[in-house]
Amino acid sequence: MAISLLQFGLVVLLLATLPLWGRAASRPSDAVTAPSAAEGVEGVEGGETDGKEGATVRPWRIPGVAYAPATFLFCCGVEAGVGLWGSSILVSRKGLAAADAAQ
C-alpha cells in the first residue's frame, strides 16, 4: 500500500512538472557541447547525423552500450525465474503451505 502511494505521488509530481521539461530542453547548455560529426565520438565513427549539428546516431558502436540491455534482460530473467519457481520449491522441499509460499 505504501509503495503504491509513493508511486502515485511520483506520477502526480512528474505530471505537475511536465511544463518545466520543455523550458529546460529549449534552454541552451553552456556546460555540455556535442562534438561535430567530423570530430566524432571516441570509439564511434562519424558520418550519420540526425539533423542536429554534431549529433551522431550510432549508439550501439559506443563501447559498453550493448552490455546495458544484456544486463537488464539477465536481471529480468533471474527475477522471473525466482518468482515462478520459488514458491514451488518452498512447497515441495520445505513443506510450507501453498498460501504462505505464494506470499
C-alpha positions as a printed Julia matrix, in Angstrom:
103×3 Matrix{Float64}:
  0.0     0.0     0.0
  2.77    2.4     0.92
  4.69    1.68   -2.3
  1.63    2.3    -4.46
  1.02    5.63   -2.7
  4.65    6.57   -3.28
  4.4     5.68   -6.97
  1.17    7.62   -7.42
  2.82   10.59   -5.7
  5.7    10.4    -8.18
  3.23   10.34  -11.09
  1.5    13.44   -9.76
  4.84   15.18   -9.23
  6.06   14.34  -12.74
  2.81   15.46  -14.35
  2.93   18.72  -12.38
  6.47   19.43  -13.59
  5.79   18.49  -17.23
  5.73   22.15  -18.43
  9.22   22.68  -16.97
 10.69   19.96  -19.19
 10.05   21.97  -22.35
 11.72   25.05  -20.9
 14.78   23.07  -19.81
 15.07   21.4   -23.23
 14.88   24.7   -25.12
 17.49   26.41  -22.92
 20.99   26.25  -24.43
 23.53   24.42  -22.32
 26.91   26.06  -21.84
 28.45   23.16  -19.94
 27.88   20.36  -22.46
 28.68   20.65  -26.14
 28.37   17.79  -28.59
 31.33   17.1   -30.86
 30.84   17.81  -34.53
 30.23   14.94  -36.94
 33.73   15.39  -38.36
 35.29   15.01  -34.9
 33.09   12.07  -33.93
 32.96   10.48  -30.54
 35.81    8.38  -29.19
 35.2     4.85  -30.45
 32.42    5.97  -32.79
 32.75    6.69  -36.46
 31.1     9.9   -37.6
 29.08   10.4   -40.73
 25.41    9.86  -39.96
 23.61   12.67  -38.18
 20.0    13.11  -37.13
 19.74   16.67  -38.41
 21.14   18.27  -35.26
 24.56   19.76  -35.55
 27.19   17.42  -34.16
 24.82   14.67  -33.01
 25.91   11.23  -34.19
 23.33    8.45  -34.47
 25.29    5.27  -33.69
 24.85    4.45  -30.01
 25.44    0.71  -30.46
 29.01    1.39  -31.57
 29.92    3.07  -28.29
 31.93    0.58  -26.22
 29.91   -0.97  -23.41
 26.45    0.09  -24.63
 25.45   -3.46  -25.62
 26.04   -4.63  -22.04
 23.2    -2.48  -20.65
 20.28   -4.29  -22.35
 22.01   -7.65  -21.84
 22.3    -6.95  -18.11
 18.68   -5.8   -17.96
 17.45   -8.98  -19.68
 19.57  -11.14  -17.38
 18.19   -9.43  -14.27
 14.61   -9.78  -15.55
 15.19  -13.46  -16.27
 16.59  -14.13  -12.81
 13.71  -12.26  -11.18
 11.09  -14.1   -13.25
 12.73  -17.47  -12.55
 12.84  -16.91   -8.81
  9.25  -15.67   -8.85
  7.96  -18.64  -10.83
  9.91  -21.43   -9.17
 10.5   -20.07   -5.69
  7.08  -20.88   -4.28
  7.11  -24.35   -5.87
 10.42  -25.16   -4.2
  9.2   -23.85   -0.85
  6.12  -26.09   -1.04
  7.8   -29.25   -2.35
 11.14  -29.13   -0.49
 10.49  -27.11    2.64
  6.91  -28.24    3.33
  5.44  -24.74    3.5
  1.73  -24.24    2.88
  0.98  -23.03   -0.65
 -0.61  -19.8     0.61
  2.42  -19.0     2.73
  4.86  -19.84   -0.07
  2.99  -17.61   -2.52
  3.39  -14.63   -0.23
